[in-house]
Amino acid sequence: MNKPLILVVEDDSAVRNLITTTLETHNYRFRTAITGEAAIMEIVSYNPDVILLDLGLPDMDGIEIIQKVRSWSKTPIIVISARSEDTDKIESLDAGADDYLTKPFSVEELLARLRVTFRRLNDIGVMDVQSPIFKNGDLMIDYAACCVYMEGKELHLTPMEYKLLCLLAKNVGKVLTHTYIMKEIWGSAWDNEVASLRVFMATLRKKIEANPSSPKYIQTHIGIGYRMLKL
């Protein structure tokens, strides 16, 4: 079976060479693009499994590329950018990026982000093909029965806690912004619900985490949102 194809969109030759050398060393297939226009053509022509995207391209902002791709594709996008402000991360994730890696980064972290992304894709595929059951460590969600179990024991969640847990589970490994979560949970009435979201997250953690102050299932990205970790 072929290794996944990764598209590297990066105009800085030093960073591009670092990434491609890393991918080649670990037997990943890859293609490269140094402009936004070339990236769109590569995506359309070769349908990569994952896109590593720099935001600061010479002809097009990376956010615009994310928005274009998301209009017709769900291909995972990992942003790799020198922009380190939370607002830039939030804008990228809200536009449809799956993850955000800030320059400078380590090779080990890049490979770890890729492994998480591929596990997420595999988990989605397995769940879609086999059964409506989600398993992650000792956590299990039976979507058909609307039941949640931890270490085989059923948990009693409120409807809001259940919706929140399912949203995180169906996007395991992906950072979800506060805005995205609130729109999905509260719909048109989501505005100014950040305080409510934090309350529901706190009560949910008390039910699924052995140590809520040091959670292993749901990771907080301060000022950005939350991610369910794959165990």
N, C-alpha and C positions, 0 to 999 in steps of 0.2 A: 504493500500500500504506500502511495506517495506521501511524502511529508506535505504539510499544508503550504500553500503559496502565500507569501507575505509581500505586500507592496510597501516599499519604503519611500515616503514622499518627504524629501529633505534637500534643500539647496546648498547647505553647508557641506563641502566635500569631506572635511575631517570627521564630522558627526556621521555623515552618510557612510563613509568607509568603516568607521567603528561598528556601526550597526550591521552592515552587510558582512563584514568579517566575522562578527559574532554569529550571525545566522548561518553562514557557510560552515563555520566550525562545528555547529550543532546540526548540520545536515538539513537545514530548512531551505526550501526553494524560495527565491525572492526575485522581484523585479524592482526597478527604481524609477523615480520621476523627480525632476527638480523644479517643476512649475505646476501650478494648479491645473492648467489646461492639459498638460501631459498626464497628470494624475487621473483626471476624469476619463481620458482616453484609455489609460491602462485598466481602470476599473471596469469600463464597458467591454473592453476587448478580452481581458483575461480573468475576470471575476475572482479576484483574490479572496482568500479565506479570512485574512486580517489586514487592516491598513494601519501602518504606523505613520502618523501625520504631524508634520511641523506646521505651526500656525503662521509663521512669518515667511511666506513665499513671495517671490518677486512680482508675480502678476495677479495674485488673488489671495485674499485672507483665508486662512484655514477654516474659519467658522462658516464661510460661504460654501466651501467644499463639503463640509459636514452636512449642511442643509441640503445641498444638491443631491448628495448620495442618499440621504435619508428619504428623499422624495420617491425613491424607487428601489432601495436596497436596505437590508438589515445587516449587512456585513459589519462585523465588529471594527470599531475605530478606536485606536489608542493614540491619544494626542501626546506628542513629545515636544515640549516647548520651553523656551527660556522665560516665558511669561509665568510668574509665580504667584501673582495676586489671586486671592480667592474669587474675585469677580471674573477673571479670565477663565478659571476652572469651571465656575458655575455656568458661564456663557457657553463653554464648549460642551459640557455635559447636558445642559438644557437643549442645545442644538441637536444632540443625538449621539455624542461621543460616549464610548463605553468606559473609558478610563483615561487618566491624565498622569503623565510622567514628566517631572520638571528637570530641565537641564541645570547643572550637570547631573548625570545619573550613572549608576554602576551597571556593568554588564549583567551582574547577577540579578539585579532588580528588574531589568528589562526582560530577561528570560523568565523570571517568576511571573511577571504580568502576562506574558504570552501563555504560560502554562495554565494560569487561572482562566484566561479567555478561552482556551481550547477545552478545558474541563467544562466550562459553562456551556459551550456549544454542544459538547457530547451529552451532557446531562439533559439539555433541552430536547435533543434528538431522541434519547432513550425514553424520556417521559412521554413525548408525543407518540412514539411508536408502540410502546408496551402498555402502560397503564397510567391512570391519573393518580399516581403515588409519588410523592417527593420524599426522599430520604437524604439526610445530611447529618453525619455523626449519629447521635442518639435521638435526633429530631425526625419525626415522620409526620407528613401531612397527607391525609386521605381526602382529596378534593371532592370525590364523588359523595362521600358521607359528611363532608365538612367537619372532620374531626382532626385533632392534633394530638400527637403522642410524644412523650419524652421518656426514654428508657422503657418503652412499652406501656406506660401509664397515661391514660387520657388526661389532657389538660382542659380546664374550663376557661375558655377565652370569651371575651365580649365580642359582639359582631365587628366592632371597629378594630379590636386587636387582631382578629382573624383576618380581616381584609388587609391590614398592614403587614402581617406575617406572610400572607400569600403573595402580596406584591413583591416583597423582598425575595421570597423563595423563587419566584418565577424569573427573577433577575439576579440570581445568585452570582456573586463575583463582580457585579456591576455596581458602580457608585450611582445612587439615585439622589438627585438634589431635593432640597426641601420643597421647591416649587413643583417638581414633577410628582412627588409623593402626594402633596396636598391636592393637586388637580385630579389625580387618580382616585384618591380616597373621598374627597369632599365634592368633586366636580365643580360646578359653576359657583359654588359657595365657598371656595377654598381660601379666598383672600383673608389675610391676618389670622391664619390658623396655626402658625408656627408654635405658639405656646401649647395649643391643644395637641399638636403632633408630639412634642416633647413629653407631655404627660402620658399619652398612650404608649410611646416608646418605653418610657420608664416602667409602666405597669406590665408591658409585654416582656421586658427583660427580666423582671422579677419572677415571671412564670417559666421562662425557658432557660435562663442562665443560672448555673450553680452559684456563680459569684457575679451579681449584676454590676458591681463596681469594676470588675475586670472581665468584661464579656468576651466570649469566644465565638459566638454566632453572629452577632450584629455589631459591626464596627462603626464608630462615629467619625465622620470627617468634619471637624469643627468648622462651623460657618458655611458648610457646603451641603451635607446630607448624611446618608447612611449607606452601608453596604453589608449584605449577608456574606460572610466568609464561607468558603467551601472547606469542610473538614475532611 
